[in-house]
Amino acid sequence: MAIVRDIRSQKFSADAQESADLVEFMGKAGVGTAECAGMCGEHIDFQNKRITLYRHKTDTGYTIPLFPQLHGLLDNLRDRGSVLNGQPVFKVRDPKKALDAACKRLNLPHFSPRALRRCFITRAIEKGVDFKTIASWQGHRDGGVLIAKTYSHLRNEHSDNMAKKLV
């Protein structure tokens, strides 16, 4: 959240708020730049708590839950008029520049838009969400095989906590 706060605080950037909104959404929803670029207001179903995304890589659509951590951001976007049918939700298409600059200002290592997705997936695994469910949230149709292969590198802290369950 420090990165999002830093991006939002840039008074001389015309795109600061929009860039921060995109970075925050990507981190909290675990989706990529391409999915966000195609997301319009009608893709957010507040009543049924679902978001429909389009995965350009596979030319298919998929849905994710409106995760609890997204409610505040999406309510704020709706109140500001950013969630309108037929209109893109995010005006900024690529947050790379904003992320790079924030990381430099905060003395953090380089953090890419892809890293937002990886953090989301790692956190979901550490919270106990199964690979199949995470895969569906990523628009994958392999039942979680790719997620299991790619993200089986859990942090030591999580591994230590899982080891304690064997007592």
Disulfide bonds with the S-S distance in Angstrom:
none
